[in-house]
C-alpha cells in the first residue's frame, strides 16, 4: 500500500482519476499519475470493473504511482498492461477503486463508496476485466465457445449444431468460466448495472457486455438441447449456463432493465439475490449494493468504523422497520455464527459451510408463499437491538424428525439422496398415513411445495405425481431393497432399451434437481400430523410459528424464557394464509415472542 503522502486530500466534490502512461511494449512497467477532478465535470474516463483476486495474490503486482513503486493486486497490474494505450495515443484515463480511493483513510473510503454509483454512471465505458487465460480450467476453450455462440444466429436449429456431445469439454469449460471470481464479487453488481456502456476484456480479446448477455440468452433458448445432449443429470451445471456468468449479475430476480433511480429494487431483494457473492471486506456484502437499492437514502451513512456485527444488526433492523415485514430473518445461510449475531439477524457473508451447494430458500418459490396473509409485522427492539419482540402465534410443535439430507458430493451422485428420501418416506407413512390424500401431502412437502421438474420441455408441467414415480423408479433400479412393500407408486418398465435409457435420464434428472431443494433440510411431523420441510437443525419440541408480516412459517426454540430462531419451514396446509383464518376463529392465540 502506498504511503499516505502519495494521496493528497480530496477537495469537496472531488474524485481521483488515474492517468496511465501509453506504451507499445506490454512488458514495460505501468506508470500512473493521479489527477483530482470535479465529480460534476470529471471529463472522459473509463472505470475498471474487476475481481481483486485471492488474498495471497494481493500486493504481488506492482505499478509506479507518481514515480514510486506501488504494490497492487496482480489482477490490476495485468489489466492495466492490457488496457493502456499505444505510444502516440492519449494516455488511458481510468477510475479504479483500489487506486483512486485511499484505502488507508476510512473517512475518505466511506465518503467515496457512497458516490460509486455516480462514478460508474458517468464513465464513458466500464471496462470489465475477466482476467488472463487460465489453462488449468481451459478458459481459452470457453472463450472460443463464447465467440462461436456470439457469432451464431439466435435460432434454435443453428444453436443445436453447436450444442453437441462432442463439445462437452468446451461446455464444461464454459460452466467453469461462468463461475470465475469476477461473477461472484459483490461490487461488480453495481458496476455493471450502472454502466452506460460496458466492454468485456479477456486476454487480448474483447466483446460488448451486451454480447456476453446475448450468449446466455441463446443458451436459454436451447436449454432443451443442452439438457438432452450434455446435462441430463447435472442440473447445477445447466443452471450455471442459464443463470451464471453475466446473468448472475442482474440487479434482482426478474429484472433485466438497466439501473434506474426510480425503479431500484429493495435492499432485501438485492441481498437475497446476491447472497452467494463474495467481498474483500465483510461490510461490503451490504455496502456494495445499498447504493443501487431503493433504501440508499434511508439506510444511513456508510460506516467502516462500525463492526461487521453492528452492520448486520443495523441492516436487519432497517429492513424490518421500513418494510413492516419479517422475511429478512429467514435469510440465514451460516450456522457457525462467528459474529455472535442474534439468531434473527442474517449473516450475509459468503462463508460457505456447504462447500458444494447452498441452501435453497423458500423465498425463491414462484408464485410466492403468504403464510401470514397481508398482515403487517408488530415488532419492537430492546437490549441495544439484541432482542426482537414480534407478534405471532404457535401453530404446532415438532413431534418427529427424519434424518437430514446434506449433499456433500457431486450433484449427480444420487444414492445419498435416495437413501434419505427412503427415510423421509417411511417417517411420513408411519406417522401420517398412505392414503391418496396423504400421498399428495408428501409429494408437495418433500421438496418444499409446488415445484415442477425442469428437465423436459413441459411434458410433466405441474403434475406432481411424476416426482414420486421417478424417485421410486430410480430406487427400483439402484436400491431395490428400499422399495416399500405395497408401494402406491405404479412402476411400469419400458418396452425397449432406448425408452429405458430415456426414462432413467428423467429419473436421475429429477432426483438430482430435488436434492438441491432438500439439501440441509429434514422432513418433520408435528403433533397434529402436519408434514413439514424444516432446517436440518430443527429438533423435537421446537415450535412452528407464524409471525405477523412474515411470508414463511418459522421454527422457534424456547431457551431461557426467550426464543431462538432456527429457520423457515414449509408446513403443508398453512403456506397460503390458512393459519390466519385459524387466528381469527380463535383456534390459535396471538402472543409476543422475544427472539434473541
Wavefront OBJ file of the C-alpha trace (Angstrom):
o trace
v 0.000 0.000 0.000
v 1.301 3.441 -0.894
v 2.384 5.853 1.856
v -0.223 8.440 2.788
v 1.888 11.246 1.287
v 1.143 9.929 -2.209
v -2.523 10.742 -1.645
v -3.393 14.411 -1.429
v -6.559 15.353 0.417
v -9.603 15.377 -1.849
v -11.460 18.651 -2.078
v -15.212 18.939 -1.734
v -16.982 17.043 -4.510
v -13.718 15.705 -5.981
v -12.639 12.262 -7.178
v -9.303 10.951 -8.428
v -8.730 9.645 -11.936
v -5.664 7.523 -12.781
v -3.721 8.616 -15.854
v -1.878 5.582 -17.286
v 1.152 6.297 -19.485
v 0.966 4.914 -23.028
v 3.457 2.332 -24.307
v 3.839 -0.086 -27.199
v 5.539 -2.800 -25.168
v 3.323 -4.842 -22.870
v 6.383 -5.822 -20.839
v 7.053 -2.183 -19.860
v 6.248 -1.172 -16.291
v 2.919 0.555 -15.706
v 3.326 4.234 -14.798
v 0.411 6.057 -13.224
v -0.373 9.634 -12.173
v -3.407 10.599 -10.073
v -5.487 13.612 -11.073
v -8.095 15.379 -8.937
v -11.230 16.267 -10.918
v -14.676 17.610 -10.085
v -17.300 14.917 -9.632
v -19.758 17.136 -11.532
v -17.454 17.581 -14.559
v -14.968 14.693 -14.452
v -14.159 14.581 -18.164
v -13.892 11.421 -20.233
v -12.686 8.376 -18.292
v -13.168 4.640 -18.144
v -13.972 2.767 -14.932
v -12.385 -0.611 -14.244
v -14.565 -3.491 -13.082
v -12.519 -6.477 -11.923
v -12.058 -9.039 -9.153
v -9.267 -8.269 -6.698
v -8.345 -11.944 -6.581
v -7.465 -14.176 -3.608
v -5.711 -12.571 -0.610
v -2.434 -14.357 -1.339
v -2.189 -12.581 -4.711
v -2.767 -9.080 -3.378
v 0.307 -6.940 -3.165
v 2.373 -9.118 -5.516
v 1.603 -6.915 -8.509
v 3.464 -3.632 -8.985
v 2.960 -0.354 -10.811
v 4.678 3.017 -10.470
v 2.470 5.615 -8.796
v 3.835 9.161 -9.058
v 7.179 7.559 -9.948
v 7.240 5.395 -6.814
v 6.846 1.582 -6.782
v 3.353 0.780 -5.543
v 2.086 -2.707 -4.655
v -1.247 -3.656 -6.229
v -3.131 -6.850 -6.918
v -1.708 -8.993 -9.668
v -5.088 -8.758 -11.410
v -4.925 -4.963 -11.587
v -1.385 -4.920 -12.924
v -2.248 -7.348 -15.738
v -5.435 -5.437 -16.565
v -3.575 -2.112 -16.873
v -0.878 -3.683 -19.033
v -3.590 -4.882 -21.423
v -5.841 -1.801 -21.373
v -3.270 1.020 -21.606
v -2.927 2.830 -24.901
v -0.192 2.521 -27.519
v 2.587 5.075 -27.936
v 1.336 8.124 -29.806
v -2.170 7.772 -28.341
v -3.543 9.813 -25.419
v -2.979 8.181 -22.025
v -5.664 5.948 -20.578
v -7.830 7.847 -18.085
v -9.393 5.326 -15.734
v -11.040 5.105 -12.304
v -10.044 2.111 -10.172
v -11.402 1.600 -6.675
v -8.216 0.266 -5.046
v -6.103 3.005 -6.639
v -8.300 6.096 -6.736
v -9.555 5.746 -3.148
v -7.011 6.000 -0.360
v -7.604 2.609 1.229
v -5.853 3.703 4.442
v -8.270 6.571 5.072
v -11.574 5.176 6.398
v -13.287 8.574 6.312
v -12.439 9.052 2.654
v -13.381 5.471 1.853
v -16.829 5.876 3.423
v -17.449 9.122 1.526
v -16.234 7.784 -1.835
v -18.066 4.462 -1.559
v -21.356 6.329 -1.232
v -20.601 8.021 -4.582
v -19.527 4.959 -6.569
v -22.880 4.653 -8.296
v -22.366 8.080 -9.862
v -18.744 7.325 -10.758
v -19.745 4.298 -12.827
v -22.763 6.042 -14.324
v -20.585 8.897 -15.629
v -17.824 6.694 -17.104
v -17.626 6.666 -20.901
v -17.016 2.920 -20.627
v -16.967 0.381 -17.843
v -14.026 -1.877 -18.730
v -14.770 -5.374 -17.478
v -11.553 -7.323 -16.974
v -12.210 -11.069 -16.747
v -8.522 -11.878 -16.487
v -5.844 -13.706 -18.472
v -6.233 -17.191 -19.873
v -6.196 -19.954 -17.284
v -5.016 -23.247 -18.689
v -5.983 -25.133 -15.532
v -9.678 -24.594 -16.280
v -9.312 -24.453 -20.086
v -10.630 -20.897 -20.226
v -9.449 -20.487 -23.832
v -11.846 -23.269 -24.858
v -14.657 -21.478 -23.046
v -13.847 -18.169 -24.749
v -13.812 -19.794 -28.191
v -17.221 -21.312 -27.454
v -18.439 -17.871 -26.365
v -17.183 -16.488 -29.670
v -18.972 -19.225 -31.629
v -22.225 -18.608 -29.756
v -21.847 -14.833 -30.114
v -21.486 -15.144 -33.895
v -24.268 -17.729 -34.212
v -27.779 -16.548 -35.194
v -30.328 -16.637 -32.373
v -32.026 -19.624 -33.914
v -32.575 -22.928 -32.133
v -31.672 -25.012 -35.186
v -28.403 -23.120 -35.673
v -27.589 -23.393 -31.969
v -28.292 -27.132 -31.971
v -25.402 -27.544 -34.413
v -23.080 -26.118 -31.744
v -24.630 -27.990 -28.816
v -23.292 -31.462 -29.486
v -21.969 -34.182 -27.131
v -18.625 -33.914 -28.933
v -18.249 -30.388 -27.487
v -18.922 -31.381 -23.890
v -15.362 -30.438 -22.867
v -15.931 -26.903 -24.157
v -19.289 -26.573 -22.401
v -17.765 -27.859 -19.159
v -15.066 -25.199 -19.590
v -17.808 -22.588 -20.094
v -19.514 -23.701 -16.864
v -16.202 -23.120 -15.030
v -15.719 -19.828 -16.877
v -19.130 -18.596 -15.716
v -18.049 -19.437 -12.168
v -14.947 -17.234 -12.308
v -14.353 -14.984 -9.316
v -15.421 -11.898 -11.251
v -19.045 -13.057 -11.469
v -19.137 -13.644 -7.694
v -17.848 -10.261 -6.487
v -20.474 -8.117 -4.791
v -19.193 -4.754 -6.068
v -19.450 -5.910 -9.665
v -23.265 -5.914 -9.436
v -23.311 -2.136 -9.016
v -20.501 -1.510 -11.500
v -22.229 -3.369 -14.329
v -25.744 -2.152 -13.513
v -24.714 1.499 -13.665
v -22.693 1.278 -16.883
v -23.931 3.325 -19.836
v -21.564 1.239 -21.972
v -19.613 -1.861 -20.929
v -16.951 -3.909 -22.727
v -15.653 -7.311 -21.664
v -11.889 -7.867 -21.942
v -10.388 -11.342 -21.753
v -6.723 -11.855 -22.585
v -6.162 -9.803 -25.738
v -9.750 -10.087 -26.989
v -12.945 -8.204 -26.179
v -16.696 -8.231 -26.850
v -19.521 -5.937 -25.738
v -21.068 -6.850 -22.397
v -24.424 -6.997 -24.175
v -22.926 -9.669 -26.428
v -21.995 -11.849 -23.469
v -25.532 -11.455 -22.108
v -26.885 -12.466 -25.510
v -24.787 -15.642 -25.372
v -26.642 -16.580 -22.181
v -29.975 -15.773 -23.823
v -29.107 -18.124 -26.694
v -28.193 -20.880 -24.250
v -31.562 -20.383 -22.542
v -33.294 -20.697 -25.907
v -31.513 -24.013 -26.446
v -31.957 -25.326 -22.917
v -33.730 -28.474 -24.080
v -30.889 -29.399 -26.436
v -28.321 -28.784 -23.717
v -30.219 -30.952 -21.255
v -30.659 -33.874 -23.629
v -27.218 -33.746 -25.227
v -24.973 -32.988 -22.249
v -26.503 -32.174 -18.844
v -29.410 -34.548 -18.237
v -28.169 -35.404 -14.720
v -26.315 -32.201 -13.832
v -28.927 -29.547 -13.013
v -26.418 -27.268 -11.248
v -24.168 -27.200 -14.339
v -27.142 -26.491 -16.564
v -28.280 -23.831 -14.105
v -24.830 -22.193 -14.279
v -25.118 -21.886 -18.043
v -28.628 -20.458 -17.832
v -28.131 -18.055 -14.935
v -24.378 -17.889 -14.282
v -21.794 -15.564 -15.754
v -23.394 -12.257 -16.781
v -26.902 -13.390 -15.771
v -25.566 -13.794 -12.237
v -25.104 -10.016 -12.086
v -28.660 -8.845 -12.784
v -29.814 -6.469 -10.065
v -32.536 -8.759 -8.772
v -34.562 -11.742 -9.912
v -36.625 -10.981 -12.997
v -35.028 -7.543 -13.552
v -33.349 -7.186 -16.944
v -33.535 -3.418 -17.488
v -30.623 -1.096 -16.588
v -30.457 0.532 -13.174
v -32.905 3.358 -12.632
v -33.121 5.654 -9.633
v -36.921 5.414 -9.708
v -37.249 1.616 -10.076
v -34.366 0.418 -7.911
v -35.008 -2.920 -6.126
v -35.323 -3.052 -2.360
v -32.232 -3.773 -0.292
v -33.702 -7.126 0.778
v -34.268 -8.129 -2.862
v -30.657 -7.296 -3.660
v -29.248 -9.006 -0.580
v -31.201 -12.206 -1.201
v -30.429 -12.238 -4.937
v -26.701 -11.844 -4.286
v -26.426 -13.941 -1.160
v -23.592 -16.016 -2.627
v -21.422 -13.084 -3.729
v -18.094 -12.511 -2.023
v -16.318 -9.377 -0.860
v -12.875 -8.494 0.475
v -14.405 -6.620 3.405
v -17.316 -8.272 5.176
v -19.181 -4.956 5.497
v -19.354 -4.785 1.715
v -21.901 -7.586 1.451
v -24.272 -4.738 2.397
v -22.354 -1.593 1.453
v -21.568 -2.930 -2.024
v -25.224 -2.911 -3.097
v -27.043 -0.441 -0.861
v -26.141 2.349 -3.324
v -28.257 0.783 -6.090
v -31.167 -0.098 -3.810
v -34.373 1.782 -3.079
v -33.045 2.077 0.506
v -29.967 4.158 -0.412
v -31.336 7.364 1.146
v -32.935 5.825 4.241
v -30.229 3.298 5.149
v -27.902 5.825 6.736
v -24.212 6.576 6.340
v -21.698 4.031 5.123
v -19.507 3.422 8.169
v -16.451 1.155 8.038
v -15.730 2.057 11.660
v -18.808 0.077 12.665
v -18.197 -3.620 13.348
v -19.456 -6.277 10.950
v -21.805 -7.476 13.684
v -23.249 -3.995 14.225
v -23.573 -3.523 10.444
v -25.623 -6.700 10.034
v -27.857 -5.865 13.015
v -28.392 -2.340 11.628
v -29.290 -3.842 8.234
v -31.841 -6.287 9.669
v -33.478 -3.635 11.842
v -33.590 -1.156 8.949
v -35.332 -3.641 6.632
v -37.858 -4.731 9.272
v -38.605 -1.148 10.352
v -39.031 0.281 6.843
v -40.961 -2.585 5.239
v -43.207 -3.829 8.039
v -42.120 -7.338 7.024
v -40.088 -10.030 8.774
v -38.962 -12.061 5.749
v -35.384 -10.858 6.238
v -34.986 -13.025 9.337
v -35.397 -16.119 7.134
v -32.274 -15.348 5.095
v -29.702 -17.046 7.332
v -27.106 -19.038 5.402
v -24.448 -19.829 8.026
v -24.794 -21.961 11.140
v -21.436 -21.240 12.776
v -22.368 -17.655 13.848
v -18.783 -16.374 14.050
v -20.044 -12.830 14.729
v -22.215 -13.915 17.678
v -25.248 -12.411 15.983
v -28.738 -12.567 17.474
v -30.498 -15.549 15.902
v -32.934 -13.276 13.993
v -30.134 -11.386 12.223
v -28.944 -12.762 8.872
v -25.226 -13.253 8.289
v -24.640 -12.057 4.724
v -21.113 -13.361 4.299
v -20.234 -15.932 1.694
v -18.630 -18.124 4.331
v -19.841 -21.377 2.921
v -20.498 -24.220 5.336
v -21.914 -26.111 2.373
v -18.911 -26.400 0.039
v -20.803 -27.712 -2.974
v -24.336 -26.418 -2.548
v -26.097 -23.622 -0.707
v -29.479 -23.906 0.950
v -32.363 -23.061 -1.369
v -34.703 -20.652 0.405
v -38.495 -20.772 0.245
v -38.191 -17.186 -0.984
v -37.253 -18.419 -4.454
v -40.508 -20.305 -4.981
v -42.808 -18.855 -7.671
v -45.534 -17.868 -7.024
v -44.526 -16.892 -3.526
v -45.876 -18.095 -0.196
v -48.059 -15.913 2.030
v -48.282 -17.738 5.359
v -49.232 -14.579 7.297
v -51.563 -13.241 4.621
v -51.439 -9.474 4.209
v -50.616 -8.804 7.861
v -48.023 -6.219 8.897
v -45.403 -7.075 11.475
v -45.735 -5.726 15.007
v -42.259 -5.590 16.468
v -40.042 -3.824 18.940
v -36.311 -3.895 19.596
v -34.670 -3.976 23.018
v -31.380 -4.607 24.818
v -29.427 -2.435 22.338
v -31.167 -4.075 19.393
v -30.109 -7.545 20.527
v -33.678 -8.767 21.081
v -36.517 -8.676 18.560
v -40.005 -8.949 20.009
v -42.521 -9.974 17.328
v -46.233 -10.760 17.407
v -47.425 -14.120 16.105
v -48.902 -17.434 17.161
v -47.889 -21.073 17.627
v -49.394 -23.389 15.021
v -47.918 -26.667 16.215
v -44.968 -28.460 17.827
v -42.480 -30.747 16.055
v -43.025 -34.331 17.219
v -40.985 -36.429 14.759
v -37.849 -35.587 12.751
v -36.290 -37.572 9.916
v -32.610 -37.784 9.072
v -31.365 -34.583 7.398
v -30.122 -34.622 3.825
v -26.747 -32.981 3.364
v -25.414 -33.111 -0.195
v -21.651 -33.491 0.202
v -20.642 -34.675 -3.244
v -21.411 -34.061 -6.881
v -24.937 -33.288 -7.938
v -25.262 -36.496 -9.990
v -24.374 -38.746 -7.035
v -27.945 -39.839 -6.403
v -27.561 -42.688 -3.893
v -27.342 -40.493 -0.736
v -30.459 -38.609 -1.830
v -32.378 -41.824 -2.493
v -31.398 -43.221 0.918
v -32.588 -40.093 2.750
v -35.731 -39.975 0.614
v -36.496 -43.527 1.714
v -36.114 -42.494 5.361
v -38.380 -39.487 4.830
v -40.986 -41.659 3.126
v -41.009 -44.206 5.944
v -41.239 -41.495 8.623
v -44.173 -39.947 6.789
v -46.103 -43.163 6.130
v -45.603 -44.446 9.682
v -46.738 -41.195 11.312
v -49.205 -39.642 8.871
v -50.537 -42.344 6.558
v -50.555 -43.552 2.971
v -53.965 -42.609 1.622
v -54.242 -40.759 -1.680
v -54.702 -37.514 0.243
v -51.651 -38.262 2.396
v -49.661 -39.088 -0.727
v -50.467 -35.676 -2.192
v -49.205 -34.024 1.008
v -45.889 -35.879 0.835
v -45.438 -35.015 -2.843
v -45.769 -31.326 -2.029
v -43.724 -31.386 1.138
v -40.503 -33.262 0.484
v -39.180 -30.607 -1.882
v -40.834 -27.559 -0.335
v -44.111 -27.004 -2.127
v -45.287 -26.821 -5.711
v -42.354 -27.449 -7.997
v -42.393 -28.896 -11.478
v -39.411 -30.846 -12.817
v -37.380 -28.684 -15.139
v -35.658 -31.314 -17.243
v -38.239 -31.578 -20.036
v -39.939 -29.294 -22.494
v -43.021 -29.189 -20.315
v -44.455 -32.674 -20.686
v -44.727 -33.011 -16.900
v -45.913 -29.452 -16.233
v -47.175 -29.238 -12.629
v -48.200 -32.903 -12.411
v -46.535 -33.690 -9.103
v -47.262 -37.425 -9.279
v -44.288 -37.787 -11.589
v -41.957 -36.790 -8.762
v -42.596 -39.937 -6.775
v -42.883 -42.129 -9.860
v -39.406 -41.103 -10.949
v -37.925 -41.293 -7.447
v -39.229 -44.821 -6.854
v -38.292 -45.817 -10.392
v -34.655 -44.953 -9.778
v -34.780 -46.629 -6.352
v -36.023 -49.775 -8.044
v -33.006 -49.684 -10.357
v -30.320 -48.808 -7.815
v -31.639 -49.624 -4.335
v -34.468 -52.154 -4.790
v -34.257 -53.257 -1.144
v -35.535 -49.815 -0.115
v -38.776 -50.079 -2.114
v -41.535 -50.455 0.485
v -43.966 -53.350 0.205
v -47.305 -52.311 -1.188
v -45.904 -49.078 -2.599
v -48.727 -46.997 -4.117
v -46.449 -45.888 -6.933
v -47.025 -47.657 -10.234
v -43.715 -48.724 -11.739
v -44.126 -49.680 -15.393
v -40.960 -50.845 -17.085
v -40.324 -49.590 -20.637
v -40.773 -51.837 -23.623
v -37.304 -51.329 -25.131
v -33.767 -50.319 -24.226
v -33.979 -46.852 -25.804
v -37.083 -45.975 -23.799
v -35.452 -47.425 -20.693
v -32.416 -45.165 -21.117
v -34.628 -42.110 -21.645
v -36.652 -42.849 -18.518
v -33.524 -43.381 -16.421
v -32.235 -39.996 -17.572
v -35.505 -38.413 -16.438
v -35.261 -40.234 -13.111
v -31.719 -39.068 -12.468
v -32.590 -35.524 -13.512
v -35.497 -35.465 -11.078
v -33.504 -36.826 -8.135
v -30.515 -34.541 -8.789
v -32.748 -31.489 -9.072
v -34.816 -32.354 -5.999
v -31.640 -32.878 -3.954
v -30.783 -29.198 -4.307
v -34.115 -28.294 -2.667
v -33.813 -30.990 0.009
v -30.226 -30.088 0.891
v -29.545 -29.166 4.548
v -33.184 -29.868 5.466
v -35.189 -32.613 7.096
v -38.768 -33.848 6.976
v -40.674 -33.195 10.225
v -44.069 -34.273 11.524
v -45.997 -32.145 14.028
v -48.233 -33.127 16.941
v -51.247 -32.557 14.674
v -49.697 -34.799 11.986
v -48.822 -31.896 9.702
v -45.802 -32.548 7.471
v -43.051 -30.007 7.016
v -39.671 -29.419 5.391
v -37.563 -27.825 8.115
v -33.940 -26.732 8.637
v -31.562 -29.569 9.466
v -31.070 -28.025 12.951
v -34.763 -28.455 13.815
v -35.406 -30.743 16.796
v -38.289 -32.479 18.525
v -40.102 -29.963 20.737
v -39.384 -26.925 18.563
v -42.396 -24.684 17.893
v -43.775 -23.953 14.428
v -44.863 -20.324 14.479
v -46.496 -17.868 12.102
v -45.179 -14.357 12.751
v -47.278 -11.427 11.550
v -45.673 -9.883 8.497
v -43.659 -12.977 7.556
v -44.441 -14.927 4.398
v -42.977 -18.147 5.774
v -43.715 -20.139 8.945
v -40.658 -20.346 11.188
v -39.172 -22.755 13.714
v -38.534 -21.244 17.152
v -36.890 -22.930 20.150
v -37.580 -21.886 23.720
v -34.331 -21.073 25.545
v -34.279 -19.427 28.991
v -37.723 -17.832 28.657
v -36.859 -16.413 25.228
v -36.794 -17.886 21.742
v -34.014 -18.824 19.392
v -34.767 -18.554 15.684
v -33.922 -21.843 13.900
v -35.135 -21.038 10.382
v -38.022 -21.005 7.955
v -40.169 -24.102 7.422
v -42.542 -25.355 4.744
v -45.594 -26.733 6.591
v -48.186 -28.184 4.280
v -51.606 -26.638 4.706
v -50.634 -23.226 6.115
v -48.461 -21.695 3.388
v -51.166 -19.504 1.844
v -52.717 -17.787 4.836
v -54.823 -20.686 6.099
v -53.461 -20.321 9.644
v -54.562 -16.674 9.720
v -58.146 -17.902 9.472
v -57.449 -20.075 12.500
v -56.224 -16.985 14.351
v -59.446 -15.138 13.508
v -61.621 -18.066 14.636
v -59.814 -18.414 17.946
v -58.096 -21.705 17.128
v -54.736 -20.011 17.684
v -53.833 -17.370 20.242
v -51.685 -14.380 19.406
v -48.662 -13.748 21.617
v -45.340 -11.907 21.595
v -42.114 -13.819 21.009
v -38.842 -12.442 22.354
v -36.230 -13.667 19.875
v -32.589 -13.242 20.845
l 1 2 3 4 5 6 7 8 9 10 11 12 13 14 15 16 17 18 19 20 21 22 23 24 25 26 27 28 29 30 31 32 33 34 35 36 37 38 39 40 41 42 43 44 45 46 47 48 49 50 51 52 53 54 55 56 57 58 59 60 61 62 63 64 65 66 67 68 69 70 71 72 73 74 75 76 77 78 79 80 81 82 83 84 85 86 87 88 89 90 91 92 93 94 95 96 97 98 99 100 101 102 103 104 105 106 107 108 109 110 111 112 113 114 115 116 117 118 119 120 121 122 123 124 125 126 127 128 129 130 131 132 133 134 135 136 137 138 139 140 141 142 143 144 145 146 147 148 149 150 151 152 153 154 155 156 157 158 159 160 161 162 163 164 165 166 167 168 169 170 171 172 173 174 175 176 177 178 179 180 181 182 183 184 185 186 187 188 189 190 191 192 193 194 195 196 197 198 199 200 201 202 203 204 205 206 207 208 209 210 211 212 213 214 215 216 217 218 219 220 221 222 223 224 225 226 227 228 229 230 231 232 233 234 235 236 237 238 239 240 241 242 243 244 245 246 247 248 249 250 251 252 253 254 255 256 257 258 259 260 261 262 263 264 265 266 267 268 269 270 271 272 273 274 275 276 277 278 279 280 281 282 283 284 285 286 287 288 289 290 291 292 293 294 295 296 297 298 299 300 301 302 303 304 305 306 307 308 309 310 311 312 313 314 315 316 317 318 319 320 321 322 323 324 325 326 327 328 329 330 331 332 333 334 335 336 337 338 339 340 341 342 343 344 345 346 347 348 349 350 351 352 353 354 355 356 357 358 359 360 361 362 363 364 365 366 367 368 369 370 371 372 373 374 375 376 377 378 379 380 381 382 383 384 385 386 387 388 389 390 391 392 393 394 395 396 397 398 399 400 401 402 403 404 405 406 407 408 409 410 411 412 413 414 415 416 417 418 419 420 421 422 423 424 425 426 427 428 429 430 431 432 433 434 435 436 437 438 439 440 441 442 443 444 445 446 447 448 449 450 451 452 453 454 455 456 457 458 459 460 461 462 463 464 465 466 467 468 469 470 471 472 473 474 475 476 477 478 479 480 481 482 483 484 485 486 487 488 489 490 491 492 493 494 495 496 497 498 499 500 501 502 503 504 505 506 507 508 509 510 511 512 513 514 515 516 517 518 519 520 521 522 523 524 525 526 527 528 529 530 531 532 533 534 535 536 537 538 539 540 541 542 543 544 545 546 547 548 549 550 551 552 553 554 555 556 557 558 559 560 561 562 563 564 565 566 567 568 569 570 571 572 573 574 575 576 577 578 579 580 581 582 583 584 585 586 587 588 589 590 591 592 593 594 595 596
